[in-house]
Amino acid sequence: MPNVSEPNIRLCQGCGLAVSQQAIQNNQNAYCPRCDTQLYRGHRHSCSGDLALACVSILLFIPVILYPFLSIRLFGEYISATLLDGVVLLFKEGFAFVGLLVLFCGFFVPLLHTCCVVTANMALKTRNQTLMRYSMNGIYHLKHWMMIDVYIVSIAICCFKLTDYSDLIFGLALPVLGILQLVCLALVIRVSPRKYWQKMDTALHISRPTYTMNSVTPLLDCPQCHLVQTHTTHCLRCQQKMKLTATGSLQATWAYLLVASIALIPANLIPISILFTNGSRIEDTIYTGVISLVNNDMLAIAVIIFVASIVVPVAKILGIFYLLLCIHFKRTVFHKQRMMLFYIVKWIGKWSMVDLFVMSIMLTLVDRGQVLNFTPGYGAVAFAIVVIFTMLSTDALDPRLIWKNHSYTHLNSTLTGNTSA
């Protein structure tokens, strides 16, 4: 029976530095000595615990779908909103693209991510590598698109907007949605594709090749399962496509960024929402919508919308553009600062979805054909394109290119273990 072993070195996913693998205690995390990217989490989460959380999450989706999270009383009539009502109305209004994006990020992604955790545990039980491959692929790609927290913030914004027009009644699905967000967040933190693949290798008694710091052959690591291996187009273990070459990564990032930059112009000039009230038609772009909120003494909501819908998209585009220029001109200083900028840009990307989530909720709650009538504008389509392509641009950019011209000579480095709080 062959011994199952993991490579005794690890390539940092952030900067590409090869580091020696050390024994990490349960209360420690391991970080790259060059860029401080976390390489290992010390906590040994069990797969059975992941499965339990996934099952709880699936059960929580049932009341979220069936019961309203918010209702309003408008002229004596009660209007309720569920998670899927706004998506249906967006389709009926002819905004299928926006509806699909809201449905995908607000409902399908967290549900599919949870189901992938369940199927991954099934794959371990049955030793099915194909099922494990699809499950881990889903977990790896979906976790960045989970936006339940953004949806909850959008509900809060709608509540402030509608306070002056009607009475608000909070439904059963609202606290359940909050609990669901916590469970999904726990799953994202706990589930590690690398650990699942290690368990699969152990179950199948598969031995992986080991390498040393003095290996002459150029090494690559899989972005999903982190297996260190020689040059190949697909990972030998999980069949995940290896990262693009430097040229391919830069070309893809520039292409996505160009589309987002072009779409940003109509997204800010074309009305994103249209409100009929008291016989008048009010068309609002993102900017005029913020001004309207300020005039109605909703300063906090105006700040949130301004930051999420104006500052964040522009900051993402400028941030990625700056990183690309630094890579192109081979800057040799401030690598850590640019790495931090990259992670910030990647994290804030999803918060631009606030405006689109607010639109879907408002479309549900504001009764059509009454004194109030709300409908989306075509600026919403352009804004959705901005959100998607800025997120794709950060996914396409390989952060290791930021460190390509870094003069770091201590290649025989070891993992640094820090006690986790």
Stockholm file with secondary structure:
# STOCKHOLM 1.0

chainA/1-421         MPNVSEPNIRLCQGCGLAVSQQAIQNNQNAYCPRCDTQLYRGHRHSCSGDLALACVSILLFIPVILYPFLSIRLFGEYISATLLDGVVLLFKEGFAFVGLLVLFCGFFVPLLHTCCVVTANMALKTRNQTLMRYSMNGIYHLKHWMMIDVYIVSIAICCFKLTDYSDLIFGLALPVLGILQLVCLALVIRVSPRKYWQKMDTALHISRPTYTMNSVTPLLDCPQCHLVQTHTTHCLRCQQKMKLTATGSLQATWAYLLVASIALIPANLIPISILFTNGSRIEDTIYTGVISLVNNDMLAIAVIIFVASIVVPVAKILGIFYLLLCIHFKRTVFHKQRMMLFYIVKWIGKWSMVDLFVMSIMLTLVDRGQVLNFTPGYGAVAFAIVVIFTMLSTDALDPRLIWKNHSYTHLNSTLTGNTSA
#=GR chainA/1-421 SS CCCCCCCSEEECTTTCCEEECCCCCTTEEEECTTTCCEEECCCCCCHHHHHHHHHHHHHHHHHHHHSCSEEEEETTEEEEECTTHHHHHHHHTTCHHHHHHHHIIIIIHHHHHHHHHHHHHHHHHHTCHHHHHHHHHHHHHHGGGCCHHHHHHHHHHHHHHHTTTSEEEECTHHHHHHHHHHHHHHHHHHCCHHHHHHHHHHHHTCCCCCCCTTCCSCEEECTTTCCEEESCSBCTTTCCBCCCCHHHHHHHHHHHHHHHHHHHHHHHHSCSEEEEETTEEEEECHHHHHHHHHHTTCHHHHHHHHIIIIIHHHHHHHHHHHHHHHHHTTCCSCHHHHHHHHHHHHHHGGGGGHHHHHHHHHHHHSCTTSSEEEEECTHHHHHHHHHHHHHHHHHHSCGGGGGTTCCCCCCSEECEEEECC
#=GC SS_cons         CCCCCCCSEEECTTTCCEEECCCCCTTEEEECTTTCCEEECCCCCCHHHHHHHHHHHHHHHHHHHHSCSEEEEETTEEEEECTTHHHHHHHHTTCHHHHHHHHIIIIIHHHHHHHHHHHHHHHHHHTCHHHHHHHHHHHHHHGGGCCHHHHHHHHHHHHHHHTTTSEEEECTHHHHHHHHHHHHHHHHHHCCHHHHHHHHHHHHTCCCCCCCTTCCSCEEECTTTCCEEESCSBCTTTCCBCCCCHHHHHHHHHHHHHHHHHHHHHHHHSCSEEEEETTEEEEECHHHHHHHHHHTTCHHHHHHHHIIIIIHHHHHHHHHHHHHHHHHTTCCSCHHHHHHHHHHHHHHGGGGGHHHHHHHHHHHHSCTTSSEEEEECTHHHHHHHHHHHHHHHHHHSCGGGGGTTCCCCCCSEECEEEECC
//
